[in-house]
Structure formats: structure tokens, C-alpha cells
Amino acid sequence: QVQLVESGGGLVQAGGSLRLSCAASGRTFSSYAMGWFRQNPGKERESVAVISRRGVTTYYADSAKGRFTISRDNDKNTVYLQMNSLKPEDTAVYYCAADLNYYNLLARDAREYDFWGQGTQVTVSS
């Protein structure tokens, strides 16, 4: 079992920044990849960024490239999402998720993930 708790969401003006954090507990943190997803009502949960077990490899959705940075601190059992130059279309509930499948390489499909946090709301005003 893995427990995930997100924090850092909030209301920000367009062009601003937020840093989301996701604290993990349970299994050895460095043994699984982590992803950030977001979702709006009536829409599918979409991948934003993914980071490998040791933080060497990352994936970004086109919408996040150049503005968001995913990172992890395996000593602190925490994954981060630094979001800069935020836009109103970034408004969503953001979730972190753990992918325990050793053979997955930066999975982007939410169905590949085994455990999820409760989500944190990010609202970007224009």
C-alpha cells in the first residue's frame, strides 16, 4: 500500500506560479515512478508530468513543457510539480499517483497507476 497526500494548490493569477507537493508513505518511495495528473468536471483525467523512480527521466505533456517541472526527493519521500507562467486553462484538480509496475516507462495512462492522492485544487484567474 502507498498513501499519497498532495498540498500546495490554491488560487493564483495568470502568469503566477505554484508548487505542488505530494508526500508518500508505505512502500519504498524510490521503487516506483510518480506522475501528476489533472482533471476538470466531465473530462478525463490527463497526464501532466511523470518522473522515473530515481528522478533521472521525465515526461511532460505538451501543455506543460517549458512551464512545469516535475522533481522528486527520495530522501523526503516527496514529489513536486513546479508550475510557472500559469494560464486559466491550467485550472483543475491536480492529483499525484504512484505507478508500481517496474516495467512501465513513464506511463501516461491513468489506468496504469496503482495509488492516488486525494487531489488539490488549482485555480488560475485571468
Stockholm file with secondary structure:
# STOCKHOLM 1.0

chainA/1-126         QVQLVESGGGLVQAGGSLRLSCAASGRTFSSYAMGWFRQNPGKERESVAVISRRGVTTYYADSAKGRFTISRDNDKNTVYLQMNSLKPEDTAVYYCAADLNYYNLLARDAREYDFWGQGTQVTVSS
#=GR chainA/1-126 SS CEEEEEECCEEEETTCCEEEEEEEEESCGGGSEEEEEEECTTSCCEEEEEECTTSSCEEECTTTTTTEEEEEETTTTEEEEEECSCCGGGCEEEEEEEECCTTCSSCCCGGGCCEECCCEEEEEEC
#=GC SS_cons         CEEEEEECCEEEETTCCEEEEEEEEESCGGGSEEEEEEECTTSCCEEEEEECTTSSCEEECTTTTTTEEEEEETTTTEEEEEECSCCGGGCEEEEEEEECCTTCSSCCCGGGCCEECCCEEEEEEC
//
